């Protein structure tokens, strides 16, 4: 408490923690200047004040020192203890220094024995790996340096695909692994130019191949020319996206087709002695000088050559299409594989290692962990190139040779082996970046080229045909020659359709056009012939040669065919009086016999040339109509009086004409059935022509019957109008009538069948009864049993007896009671 009281005497300013005399306020408070003023008269007082201040400060100092001494006295024991501890501390420090020195010696030994060697091994391993990389990089550079000579070597053996693959691989290596290397700065552009040159070379090579393939001698050999070369070329062209290469083949096809015909004509002309090639220079003119057999053989030769030509084209184009489909198939498989991988992604198998950085080398220790692991820097590029699951990076133990560096370790393509139809194995690379649409369109275009080949052959054949047809040569052929030509052309058309799988219409159209001309000429010839026959026909019954009887017999047996030339046996047989058709006798004129033969010629022509069926049907119906109308003019219309000079048209002429028409009508259903079997269902409406013709013929036959009745009717009118009922009996009128009836019967009995004769005489009898009834009514003779009635009954009985005495009329129901008026 005493010390505290003493310390309280010391001003608080001295106890402040921020006490500093440098501060002017603190200084002025401790040493006031007013005590040191030297103003006049106050010197003694100021000196006393200063002394007082000094003493005050000394007093404060003494208090503080006394208190400090007191505090030290209180802690003297601790102080001396501290002094004693200082020596112990120095001993501890000395021991510690010795321990540190020993530890440092041990650490130095550990560093020398254990660490330095291991780190040196790591550094050497890194250095070794870096050297390997540098060495491989140099090898890669050496290989890339050899690219251009290697490409030239491959091109010299037409290995276009290999050359293009090598260029593509080298370009990729330049962009990825050798990027920025100064010595290769121009190589990329040089390779691009080389690639363009290869494009041109491939196009030229394909043109040469197409020319050689198509211009080979056309023996019966459809093997593919150098299939491996073709497949290689197509792969190369596809790789370079030259998708219009097939057009070159198409152009060559046109040229070759022209040359085939030209060569065939030249070869044929050179073998014909009659053609002087020095006088007739033009090939077309030389060809026109051939006769039909020579020209036909030439056409047959051309068609056979074209058939081989098309088979050869088909084989080549099929090979090209198969290559396109292989690439398409590979595209689809690759796409399926990618889809599978996306659905089941593989887990990343990266090496999880702690990367330590070495400051003195600037490398990652993980680069040297394992030679089997991929370096992180190159991992991306290498994984892009080596997409095959079995591929391994190049290790230090097995460094690849320069030749296979670009093809294996640096190749970006994953390849798959495929075998073409010809057995050529090819490697399809992934870098053919063609879409499915492009490939399908290309395959379709190649197929279209095969169709075009067929069209070209047909078009060239048409031109050859037209060149020969200029002077009407083909129209002048007889039916056998035209049939042979038609069959040959039809055979060729079917062959091309079978080979190419599509119908070509030009040759078929030309054949149809020529067939139409042939039909016109065929028809005109026969119509003219029929016209001449009718104009010279005297309408008398003709004898029937044995060959015509054989002809109708064969038709009855169901065979519509013309007989061969007359044989000796046929010539020995005598001609018959009637034509026997299915048991019926037909009296005919010579024109109708020939008309039947002409009709069968039409039918046989349709058999031989099916394409003209409809034309032949209309022409035949025209011919039948012409015969009907012309015969009507000549007989019923009495045109034969002027044309042939007949004195009169007799009943015999009329009956013969009717029987001839009946003969033709008998054959119309047979002809109709023949044509119906050869028509398409949609063409059946044309058969109505035969129905119309049949009706016309029946009408004509009916008109002739009516004419025969009319002749007798006019006779009855003339005779019975003068009839008088008086003796003698029979009267002269009735005798005359019976005489005329007998003449009529004699004229027609042998010509018409018995039923027709009976029907005709029934109609004549009806006419007779009508006129007699009219005359009796005029004479007022009635059926009253008187004398006049008796005379008439006697005359009628005479008439009835005479009429029923005629052949075939004995059972005729004459019903003569109708002549009398019925009593009302």
C-alpha positions in Angstrom: 0.0 0.0 0.0 2.9 2.3 0.8 4.5 1.8 -2.6 1.2 2.3 -4.3 0.8 5.6 -2.5 4.3 6.6 -3.6 3.6 5.7 -7.1 0.4 7.7 -7.1 2.7 10.8 -6.6 4.1 10.2 -10.1 1.9 12.0 -12.6 -0.3 9.7 -14.8 1.2 11.0 -18.0 4.4 9.0 -17.3 2.4 5.8 -16.9 0.7 6.1 -20.3 1.6 3.4 -22.7 1.9 5.9 -25.5 4.3 8.3 -23.5 6.7 9.9 -26.0 8.7 13.1 -25.5 8.7 13.6 -29.3 5.1 14.5 -29.0 5.0 18.3 -28.5 2.0 18.2 -26.1 3.7 15.5 -23.9 7.0 17.5 -23.9 5.2 20.8 -22.9 3.4 19.0 -20.2 6.6 17.5 -18.7 8.9 20.5 -19.3 6.7 23.7 -19.3 8.4 26.6 -21.2 7.0 29.0 -18.8 9.6 27.9 -16.2 12.5 28.9 -18.6 11.4 32.4 -19.5 14.3 34.9 -19.6 12.2 38.0 -19.5 13.8 40.9 -17.6 13.7 40.9 -13.9 12.6 37.5 -13.5 15.8 35.5 -13.9 16.2 34.5 -10.3 12.7 33.2 -10.1 13.0 31.2 -13.3 16.2 29.6 -12.1 14.5 28.6 -8.9 11.6 27.1 -10.9 13.9 25.0 -13.1 15.7 23.7 -10.1 12.4 22.8 -8.5 11.3 21.0 -11.7 14.6 19.1 -11.7 14.2 18.0 -8.2 10.6 17.0 -8.8 11.7 14.8 -11.7 14.5 13.3 -9.7 12.0 12.5 -6.9 9.8 10.8 -9.4 12.8 8.8 -10.6 13.7 7.8 -7.1 10.2 6.5 -6.4 10.2 4.5 -9.6 13.7 3.0 -8.9 12.8 2.2 -5.3 9.7 0.4 -6.6 11.7 -1.5 -9.3 14.3 -2.5 -6.7 11.5 -3.7 -4.4 10.0 -5.8 -7.3 13.4 -7.3 -8.1 14.0 -8.2 -4.4 10.6 -9.9 -4.4 11.7 -12.1 -7.5 15.3 -12.6 -6.8 15.0 -16.3 -6.4 13.4 -16.8 -9.8 16.1 -14.6 -11.4 18.9 -16.7 -10.0 17.1 -19.9 -11.1 17.0 -18.6 -14.6 20.6 -17.8 -14.6 21.3 -21.4 -13.5 19.1 -22.9 -16.2 21.0 -21.0 -19.0 23.9 -23.4 -18.7 21.6 -26.5 -19.0 20.1 -25.0 -22.1 23.5 -24.6 -23.7 24.2 -28.3 -23.0 20.9 -29.3 -24.7 21.6 -27.2 -27.8 25.0 -28.8 -28.2 23.5 -32.3 -28.0 20.8 -31.3 -30.5 23.4 -30.0 -32.9 25.3 -33.3 -32.8 22.0 -35.3 -33.4 21.2 -33.1 -36.4 24.6 -33.6 -37.8 24.3 -37.4 -37.5 20.8 -37.3 -39.2 22.2 -35.3 -42.1 25.0 -37.9 -42.5 22.4 -40.7 -42.6 20.2 -38.8 -45.1 23.1 -38.2 -47.4 24.0 -41.9 -47.3 20.3 -42.8 -48.1 20.3 -40.3 -51.0 23.5 -41.8 -52.5 22.5 -45.5 -51.9 18.8 -45.6 -52.7 17.4 -42.4 -54.5 20.0 -41.3 -57.0 20.1 -44.7 -58.8 16.3 -45.0 -59.1 15.8 -41.5 -60.3 18.6 -42.0 -62.8 16.8 -45.1 -64.1 13.5 -43.1 -64.5 15.4 -40.3 -66.3 17.1 -42.8 -68.6 13.8 -44.6 -69.3 12.2 -41.3 -70.3 15.2 -40.4 -72.4 15.1 -43.8 -74.1 11.3 -43.5 -74.8 11.9 -40.0 -76.3 14.7 -41.4 -78.4 12.4 -44.2 -79.7 9.7 -41.6 -80.5 12.2 -39.5 -82.3 13.6 -42.6 -84.1 10.0 -43.7 -85.2 9.2 -40.1 -86.2 12.3 -40.1 -88.4 11.4 -43.5 -89.8 7.9 -42.2 -90.5 9.5 -39.2 -92.3 11.7 -41.6 -94.3 8.6 -43.6 -95.3 6.6 -40.5 -96.2 9.6 -39.4 -98.2 9.2 -42.6 -100.2 5.5 -42.0 -100.9 5.9 -40.4 -104.3 8.2 -43.1 -105.7 6.0 -45.8 -104.2 2.9 -44.2 -105.8 4.7 -44.0 -109.2 5.5 -47.7 -108.8 1.9 -48.6 -107.9 0.6 -46.6 -110.9 3.0 -48.4 -113.3 1.2 -51.6 -112.3 -2.3 -50.0 -112.4 -2.7 -50.4 -108.6 -4.9 -47.3 -108.4 -6.6 -48.2 -105.2 -3.3 -48.9 -103.4 -1.9 -45.6 -104.7 -4.9 -43.6 -103.5 -4.9 -45.4 -100.1 -1.2 -44.5 -99.8 -1.8 -40.9 -100.7 -4.8 -40.6 -98.3 -2.7 -42.2 -95.4 0.2 -40.0 -96.1 -2.0 -36.9 -96.2 -3.4 -37.8 -92.8 0.1 -38.5 -91.3 1.2 -35.1 -92.6 -1.7 -33.4 -91.0 -1.5 -35.2 -87.7 1.9 -36.7 -86.8 4.2 -34.7 -89.1 2.4 -31.4 -88.9 4.7 -28.4 -88.9 7.7 -30.2 -90.3 9.3 -27.7 -92.6 10.8 -30.2 -95.2 7.3 -31.5 -95.9 5.6 -28.2 -96.4 5.0 -28.8 -100.2 4.3 -32.5 -100.1 0.6 -32.1 -99.3 -0.1 -30.0 -102.4 2.1 -32.3 -104.5 0.0 -35.3 -103.4 -3.2 -33.5 -104.2 -2.0 -32.9 -107.7 -0.9 -36.5 -107.9 -4.4 -37.6 -106.8 -6.0 -35.5 -109.6 -3.6 -37.1 -112.1 -4.7 -40.5 -110.8 -8.3 -39.5 -111.4 -7.5 -38.8 -115.0 -5.4 -42.0 -115.3 -8.3 -44.1 -113.9 -10.8 -42.5 -116.3 -8.4 -43.1 -119.2 -7.7 -46.7 -118.0 -11.5 -47.4 -117.7 -12.0 -46.0 -121.2 -9.3 -48.3 -122.5 -10.7 -51.2 -120.6 -14.2 -50.6 -122.0 -12.8 -50.4 -125.5 -10.8 -53.6 -125.2 -13.7 -55.4 -123.5 -16.3 -54.5 -126.1 -14.1 -54.8 -129.2 -12.8 -58.3 -128.5 -13.5 -60.9 -131.2 -17.1 -62.0 -130.8 -16.6 -65.7 -130.4 -19.0 -67.6 -128.3 -17.3 -66.5 -125.1 -18.8 -64.3 -122.5 -16.0 -64.4 -120.0 -15.1 -61.1 -118.2 -11.9 -59.5 -119.5 -9.3 -59.1 -116.7 -11.8 -59.2 -113.9 -9.3 -58.2 -111.2 -8.3 -55.1 -113.2 -11.9 -54.1 -113.6 -12.8 -54.6 -109.9 -9.7 -52.6 -108.9 -10.6 -49.8 -111.3 -14.2 -49.6 -110.1 -13.1 -49.5 -106.4 -10.7 -46.7 -107.3 -13.4 -44.7 -109.2 -15.8 -45.2 -106.3 -13.1 -44.1 -103.8 -12.7 -40.8 -105.8 -16.5 -40.4 -106.2 -16.2 -40.6 -110.0 -19.8 -41.9 -110.1 -20.4 -41.2 -113.8 -17.8 -43.6 -115.1 -20.5 -45.9 -116.5 -21.3 -43.2 -119.1 -17.9 -44.0 -120.7 -18.9 -47.6 -121.1 -22.3 -46.5 -122.6 -20.5 -44.4 -125.2 -18.2 -47.3 -126.1 -21.3 -49.6 -126.5 -22.8 -47.3 -129.1 -19.6 -47.2 -131.2 -19.0 -51.0 -130.9 -22.6 -51.7 -131.9 -22.1 -49.7 -135.1 -18.8 -51.4 -135.8 -20.4 -54.9 -135.3 -22.9 -54.3 -138.1 -20.3 -52.7 -140.3 -17.9 -55.6 -139.9 -20.6 -58.2 -140.5 -21.7 -56.5 -143.8 -18.0 -56.1 -144.9 -17.3 -59.8 -144.2 -20.5 -61.0 -146.0 -20.0 -58.7 -149.1 -16.4 -59.9 -149.5 -17.6 -63.5 -149.9 -20.2 -62.7 -152.6 -18.6 -62.7 -156.0 -21.6 -60.9 -157.7 -21.0 -57.7 -155.8 -18.1 -55.6 -157.3 -16.9 -53.5 -154.4 -14.9 -51.3 -156.7 -18.0 -50.2 -158.7 -20.4 -50.1 -155.7 -18.5 -48.2 -153.1 -21.1 -47.5 -150.4 -21.6 -50.3 -147.9 -25.4 -49.7 -147.8 -25.6 -50.0 -151.6 -23.5 -53.2 -151.5 -25.8 -54.6 -148.9 -28.9 -53.8 -151.0 -27.5 -55.9 -153.8 -27.8 -59.1 -151.8 -30.7 -61.5 -152.5 -33.0 -62.6 -149.6 -31.1 -65.8 -148.5 -27.8 -63.9 -148.5 -29.3 -60.9 -146.6 -31.1 -63.2 -144.2 -27.9 -65.1 -143.3 -26.2 -61.7 -142.8 -29.1 -60.6 -140.4 -28.8 -63.9 -138.6 -25.1 -63.4 -138.1 -25.7 -59.8 -136.8 -28.3 -61.0 -134.3 -26.0 -63.8 -133.1 -23.1 -61.3 -132.7 -25.4 -58.9 -130.8 -26.6 -61.7 -128.5 -23.0 -62.5 -127.5 -22.3 -58.7 -127.3 -25.1 -58.3 -124.8 -24.1 -61.3 -122.7 -20.6 -59.9 -122.5 -21.9 -56.5 -121.4 -24.2 -58.1 -118.9 -21.3 -60.0 -117.3 -19.2 -56.9 -117.1 -22.0 -54.7 -115.7 -22.9 -57.4 -113.2 -19.4 -57.4 -111.9 -19.4 -53.6 -111.6 -22.8 -53.7 -109.8 -21.6 -56.4 -107.4 -18.7 -54.1 -106.4 -21.2 -51.2 -105.7 -23.4 -53.6 -103.7 -20.3 -54.8 -101.7 -19.6 -51.2 -100.7 -23.3 -50.6 -99.9 -23.3 -53.8 -97.7 -20.1 -52.6 -96.0 -21.8 -49.2 -95.3 -24.8 -50.9 -93.7 -22.6 -53.3 -91.6 -20.5 -50.3 -90.3 -23.7 -48.4 -89.4 -25.1 -51.4 -87.6 -21.8 -51.8 -85.7 -21.9 -48.1 -84.7 -25.5 -48.4 -83.5 -24.5 -51.4 -81.4 -21.6 -49.5 -79.8 -23.8 -46.6 -79.0 -26.3 -48.8 -77.2 -23.5 -50.6 -75.2 -20.7 -48.1 -74.7 -17.5 -49.7 -73.4 -16.1 -48.6 -70.1 -13.1 -46.4 -70.2 -10.0 -48.3 -69.4 -7.6 -45.5 -68.7 -4.6 -45.9 -66.4 -5.4 -44.0 -63.1 -1.9 -42.9 -62.0 -0.6 -40.0 -60.0 1.5 -37.9 -62.3 4.7 -36.5 -60.8 6.4 -33.7 -62.5 10.1 -33.6 -62.8 11.3 -30.0 -63.0 14.7 -30.7 -64.5 13.3 -32.6 -67.5 9.8 -31.1 -68.0 8.3 -34.6 -68.7 5.5 -36.6 -67.1 6.7 -39.7 -65.2 3.5 -41.5 -66.5 5.0 -41.3 -70.0 7.5 -43.9 -68.9 5.4 -46.2 -66.7 4.8 -48.9 -69.2 5.8 -49.3 -72.8 2.6 -51.1 -73.5 0.5 -48.1 -72.5 -0.3 -45.3 -74.9 1.4 -42.0 -74.3 -1.3 -39.4 -73.2 -0.1 -36.9 -75.8 -0.5 -39.3 -78.7 -3.4 -41.2 -77.3 -6.1 -39.3 -79.3 -4.5 -39.5 -82.7 -3.5 -43.2 -82.3 -6.9 -44.2 -81.1 -8.3 -42.6 -84.3 -6.0 -44.5 -86.5 -6.1 -47.9 -84.7 -9.8 -48.5 -84.5 -9.3 -52.3 -84.8 -9.7 -53.9 -81.4 -6.6 -56.0 -81.8 -4.3 -53.2 -82.9 -1.4 -52.4 -80.6 0.8 -49.3 -80.6 4.4 -49.5 -81.7 6.6 -50.5 -78.8 10.3 -50.1 -78.2 11.0 -53.8 -78.5 9.3 -54.2 -82.0 9.7 -51.2 -84.2 7.8 -51.6 -87.5 9.6 -51.5 -90.7 9.5 -48.4 -92.9 7.2 -50.1 -95.4 4.5 -50.9 -93.0 4.6 -47.8 -90.9 2.1 -45.9 -92.9 0.0 -49.0 -93.7 -0.3 -50.3 -90.1 0.5 -47.9 -87.3 -0.6 -44.8 -89.2 -3.4 -46.2 -91.4 -6.8 -44.7 -90.6 -8.8 -47.2 -92.6 -10.4 -50.2 -91.0 -10.7 -52.7 -93.9 -12.9 -55.7 -94.4 -12.3 -58.5 -96.9 -15.0 -59.2 -99.5 -15.1 -61.6 -102.5 -16.6 -60.5 -105.8 -18.7 -62.9 -107.9 -15.7 -63.6 -110.0 -13.7 -64.8 -107.0 -11.6 -61.6 -106.7 -10.9 -60.7 -103.1 -10.8 -57.0 -102.4 -10.2 -55.0 -99.2 -13.0 -52.4 -98.8 -11.8 -49.4 -96.8 -13.8 -47.2 -94.5 -12.9 -44.0 -96.3 -15.3 -44.6 -99.2 -17.7 -41.9 -97.9 -20.5 -42.6 -100.3 -24.1 -42.5 -99.1 -26.5 -45.4 -99.5 -28.6 -43.2 -101.8 -25.6 -42.5 -104.1 -24.7 -46.2 -104.2 -28.3 -47.3 -104.9 -28.6 -44.7 -107.6 -25.3 -45.8 -109.2 -26.4 -49.4 -109.1 -29.7 -48.4 -110.8 -27.8 -46.4 -113.4 -25.6 -49.4 -114.2 -28.7 -51.6 -114.5 -30.2 -48.9 -116.8 -27.1 -49.1 -118.9 -27.8 -52.8 -119.5 -31.3 -51.8 -120.7 -29.7 -49.1 -122.9 -27.4 -51.8 -124.4 -30.5 -53.7 -125.4 -32.0 -50.6 -126.9 -28.8 -49.8 -128.8 -28.7 -53.2 -130.4 -32.4 -52.9 -131.3 -31.9 -49.4 -132.7 -28.9 -50.4 -134.8 -30.8 -53.5 -136.1 -33.8 -51.2 -137.0 -31.4 -48.9 -139.0 -30.0 -51.9 -140.7 -33.5 -53.2 -141.5 -34.7 -49.8 -142.8 -31.6 -49.5 -145.0 -32.6 -52.7 -146.7 -36.3 -51.8 -146.8 -35.7 -48.5 -148.7 -36.5 -50.0 -152.1 -39.5 -52.0 -150.9 -37.4 -55.2 -150.6 -39.1 -56.4 -147.4 -42.6 -55.7 -148.8 -41.9 -57.9 -151.8 -41.0 -60.9 -149.7 -43.4 -63.9 -150.1 -45.2 -65.1 -147.0 -42.6 -67.9 -146.2 -39.7 -65.5 -146.4 -41.5 -62.9 -144.3 -42.4 -65.6 -141.7 -38.8 -66.7 -141.6 -37.7 -63.1 -141.1 -40.4 -62.5 -138.5 -39.4 -65.6 -136.5 -35.7 -64.6 -136.6 -36.5 -61.1 -135.3 -38.9 -62.4 -132.6 -36.3 -64.9 -131.5 -33.7 -62.1 -131.2 -36.2 -59.9 -129.3 -36.9 -62.7 -126.8 -33.2 -63.4 -126.4 -32.4 -59.8 -125.6 -35.4 -59.6 -123.2 -34.0 -62.7 -121.4 -30.5 -61.3 -121.2 -31.4 -57.7 -120.2 -34.6 -58.2 -118.4 -36.5 -55.5 -120.1 -38.5 -55.2 -123.4 -37.0 -53.0 -126.0 -39.7 -51.7 -128.3 -37.9 -50.2 -131.4 -37.2 -53.5 -133.2 -40.6 -54.9 -132.2 -42.1 -51.7 -133.6 -40.1 -51.9 -136.8 -41.2 -55.5 -137.2 -44.8 -54.5 -136.5 -44.5 -51.7 -139.1 -43.0 -54.1 -141.7 -45.7 -56.7 -140.7 -48.3 -54.0 -141.4 -46.8 -53.3 -144.8 -46.6 -57.1 -145.4 -50.3 -57.5 -144.4 -51.3 -54.7 -146.7 -49.4 -56.2 -149.6 -50.5 -59.7 -148.7 -54.1 -58.5 -148.6 -54.0 -56.4 -151.7 -52.4 -59.3 -153.7 -55.2 -61.7 -152.7 -57.9 -59.2 -153.1 -56.7 -58.4 -156.6 -56.4 -62.1 -157.3 -60.0 -62.6 -156.1 -61.2 -59.7 -158.1 -59.6 -61.1 -161.3 -61.0 -64.6 -160.5 -64.5 -63.1 -160.0 -64.3 -61.0 -163.2 -63.5 -64.1 -165.2 -65.9 -66.5 -163.4 -68.6 -67.9 -165.6 -70.6 -69.3 -162.7 -70.5 -72.9 -163.9 -69.9 -75.9 -161.7 -66.2 -76.6 -161.5 -64.5 -79.9 -160.9 -62.8 -80.3 -157.6 -59.1 -81.4 -157.8 -58.0 -83.9 -155.2 -55.7 -81.4 -153.4 -58.7 -79.2 -152.6 -60.6 -82.2 -151.2 -57.5 -83.0 -149.0 -57.4 -79.4 -147.9 -61.0 -79.3 -146.6 -60.5 -82.8 -145.1 -57.5 -81.5 -143.1 -59.6 -78.6 -141.9 -62.4 -81.0 -140.8 -59.7 -82.9 -138.8 -58.9 -79.6 -137.0 -55.6 -78.8 -138.9 -55.6 -75.4 -140.7 -52.5 -75.8 -142.9 -51.9 -75.5 -146.6 -50.8 -78.7 -148.3 -47.3 -79.2 -149.6 -46.6 -79.1 -153.3 -48.6 -81.6 -155.4 -47.3 -85.1 -155.1 -47.4 -87.7 -157.8 -50.2 -89.6 -155.9 -52.3 -86.5 -155.7 -51.9 -85.8 -159.5 -53.0 -89.3 -160.4 -56.3 -89.0 -158.5 -59.1 -87.7 -160.7 -61.0 -84.5 -159.8 -64.4 -85.0 -158.2 -67.7 -83.4 -159.3 -68.5 -82.2 -155.8 -66.6 -81.0 -152.7 -67.4 -83.2 -149.8 -67.4 -81.2 -146.5 -68.3 -83.2 -143.4 -70.6 -85.5 -145.4 -72.3 -82.8 -147.4 -71.9 -82.3 -151.1 -71.1 -78.8 -152.3 -71.2 -77.8 -155.9 -68.8 -74.9 -156.3 -67.1 -72.6 -158.8 -63.3 -72.4 -159.2 -63.2 -69.0 -157.6 -64.6 -70.3 -154.3 -62.2 -73.2 -154.2 -59.3 -70.7 -154.5 -61.0 -68.4 -152.0 -61.0 -71.2 -149.4 -57.3 -71.7 -150.1 -56.8 -67.9 -149.7 -58.7 -67.9 -146.4 -56.5 -70.7 -145.1 -53.5 -68.6 -146.1 -54.7 -65.8 -143.9 -55.2 -68.2 -141.0 -51.8 -69.8 -141.5 -50.1 -66.4 -141.7 -51.6 -65.5 -138.3 -50.1 -68.7 -136.9 -46.7 -67.8 -138.2 -46.8 -64.1 -137.3 -48.9 -63.7 -134.1 -48.4 -59.9 -134.0 -50.6 -59.3 -137.1 -53.6 -61.2 -135.9 -55.8 -58.2 -135.5 -54.8 -56.7 -138.8 -55.3 -60.0 -140.6 -58.8 -60.4 -139.0 -59.9 -57.0 -140.4 -58.3 -57.7 -143.8 -59.9 -61.2 -144.0 -63.3 -59.8 -143.0 -62.8 -57.2 -145.8 -62.0 -60.0 -148.2 -65.1 -62.0 -147.3 -67.3 -58.9 -147.5 -65.8 -58.1 -150.9 -66.6 -61.6 -152.2 -70.1 -61.3 -150.9 -70.8 -57.9 -152.5 -69.0 -58.6 -155.7 -70.7 -62.0 -156.3 -74.0 -60.3 -155.6 -73.3 -57.7 -158.2 -72.2 -60.3 -160.8 -75.0 -62.8 -160.3 -78.1 -61.2 -158.7 -77.2 -57.9 -160.2 -76.4 -59.6 -163.5 -73.1 -57.9 -163.8 -71.6 -61.0 -165.2 -73.5 -60.3 -168.5 -71.2 -57.4 -169.2 -68.1 -58.6 -167.4 -67.9 -62.1 -168.8 -70.4 -61.9 -171.6 -73.0 -64.4 -170.3 -76.2 -64.4 -172.3 -78.4 -64.6 -169.2 -78.2 -65.4 -165.5 -79.8 -68.8 -165.3 -81.4 -70.5 -162.3 -78.4 -72.8 -162.3 -76.1 -69.8 -161.9 -78.3 -68.5 -159.0 -78.4 -71.9 -157.3 -74.6 -72.4 -157.7 -74.0 -68.9 -156.3 -76.2 -69.7 -153.3 -74.4 -73.0 -152.7 -71.0 -71.3 -152.9 -72.1 -68.7 -150.3 -73.3 -71.6 -148.0 -69.9 -73.2 -148.3 -68.1 -70.0 -147.1 -70.7 -69.6 -144.3 -69.8 -73.2 -143.2 -66.2 -72.1 -142.7 -66.9 -68.8 -140.9 -67.3 -70.4 -137.4 -64.0 -72.4 -137.9 -62.2 -69.2 -139.0 -63.7 -67.3 -136.0 -62.5 -70.0 -133.5 -59.0 -69.9 -135.1 -58.7 -66.1 -134.6 -60.4 -66.2 -131.2 -57.7 -68.6 -129.9 -55.0 -66.1 -131.0 -56.6 -62.9 -129.7 -56.2 -61.2 -126.3 -59.5 -61.2 -124.3 -59.7 -57.4 -124.7 -59.7 -57.9 -128.5 -62.6 -60.3 -128.6 -64.9 -57.5 -129.6 -63.3 -57.7 -133.1 -64.9 -61.1 -133.6 -68.2 -59.3 -134.2 -67.0 -58.8 -137.8 -67.7 -62.5 -138.4 -71.2 -62.1 -137.0 -71.9 -59.3 -139.4 -70.4 -61.2 -142.4 -72.5 -64.3 -141.5 -75.6 -62.2 -141.4 -74.7 -60.6 -144.8 -74.2 -64.0 -146.4 -77.4 -65.4 -145.0 -79.2 -62.3 -146.3 -77.6 -62.9 -149.7 -78.6 -66.5 -149.8 -82.2 -65.6 -148.9 -82.2 -63.0 -151.7 -81.1 -65.7 -154.2 -83.9 -68.0 -152.9 -86.3 -65.1 -153.3 -85.0 -64.5 -156.8 -85.6 -68.1 -157.8 -89.2 -67.9 -156.4 -89.7 -64.6 -158.2 -88.6 -66.1 -161.5 -91.3 -68.7 -161.2 -93.8 -66.2 -159.8 -93.5 -64.0 -162.9 -93.8 -67.2 -165.1 -97.0 -68.2 -163.2 -98.4 -64.7 -163.5 -97.8 -64.7 -167.3 -99.2 -68.2 -167.9 -102.1 -68.3 -165.5 -103.4 -64.9 -166.5 -104.3 -66.5 -169.9 -105.7 -69.7 -168.4 -109.1 -70.7 -169.5 -111.1 -73.6 -168.1 -111.9 -75.7 -171.1 -111.1 -79.0 -172.7 -108.8 -80.6 -173.5 -107.4 -81.7 -170.1 -104.7 -81.2 -169.1 -104.7 -77.7 -170.6 -101.7 -76.3 -172.5 -101.1 -73.8 -169.7 -100.7 -76.5 -167.1 -98.5 -78.5 -169.4 -96.3 -75.5 -169.9 -96.2 -74.8 -166.1 -95.2 -78.4 -165.3 -92.6 -78.3 -168.0 -91.1 -75.1 -166.5 -91.2 -76.6 -163.0 -89.3 -79.7 -164.3 -86.7 -77.5 -165.8 -86.3 -75.5 -162.6 -86.0 -78.8 -160.7 -83.4 -80.1 -163.1 -81.4 -77.0 -162.8 -81.2 -76.9 -159.0 -81.6 -80.5 -157.9 -77.9 -81.4 -158.2 -76.7 -78.1 -156.8 -78.8 -77.7 -153.7 -79.4 -80.2 -150.9 -82.8 -82.0 -150.9 -84.2 -80.0 -147.9 -83.4 -76.7 -149.6 -85.0 -78.0 -152.9 -88.1 -79.0 -151.0 -88.4 -75.7 -149.2 -87.9 -73.8 -152.5 -90.6 -75.8 -154.3 -93.0 -75.3 -151.4 -92.5 -71.5 -151.8 -92.9 -71.8 -155.6 -96.0 -73.9 -155.1 -97.5 -71.3 -152.7 -96.9 -68.7 -155.4 -98.5 -70.9 -158.0 -101.6 -71.5 -155.8 -101.9 -67.7 -155.2 -101.9 -66.9 -159.0 -104.3 -69.9 -159.7 -106.7 -68.8 -157.0 -106.7 -65.3 -158.3 -107.4 -66.5 -161.9 -110.2 -68.9 -160.8 -111.8 -66.1 -158.9 -111.5 -63.9 -162.0 -113.2 -66.7 -164.1 -115.8 -67.2 -161.4 -115.0 -70.9 -161.2 -116.0 -72.2 -157.8 -115.7 -75.5 -156.0 -119.2 -76.6 -156.6 -118.7 -79.9 -158.3 -119.8 -78.5 -161.7 -118.2 -79.2 -165.0 -115.8 -76.3 -164.8 -114.8 -77.3 -161.4 -114.1 -80.8 -162.7 -111.8 -79.5 -165.5 -109.8 -77.4 -163.0 -109.6 -80.4 -160.6 -108.2 -82.5 -163.5 -105.6 -79.8 -164.4 -104.6 -79.5 -160.8 -104.3 -83.2 -160.4 -102.0 -83.3 -163.5 -99.9 -80.5 -161.9 -99.7 -82.3 -158.6 -98.8 -85.6 -160.2 -96.0 -84.0 -162.3 -94.6 -82.1 -159.3 -94.6 -85.1 -156.9 -93.0 -87.2 -159.6 -89.9 -85.1 -159.5 -86.9 -86.4 -157.4 -87.1 -85.7 -153.8 -90.5 -84.0 -154.0 -92.8 -87.1 -153.7 -93.6 -86.4 -150.0 -94.2 -82.7 -150.6 -97.4 -81.5 -148.9 -98.9 -79.3 -151.7 -102.3 -78.6 -150.0 -104.1 -77.7 -153.3 -107.4 -77.1 -151.5 -106.3 -73.6 -150.9 -106.9 -72.6 -154.5 -110.6 -72.4 -153.9 -112.3 -69.5 -152.2 -113.8 -70.7 -148.9 -117.6 -70.5 -148.7 -118.9 -68.1 -146.2 
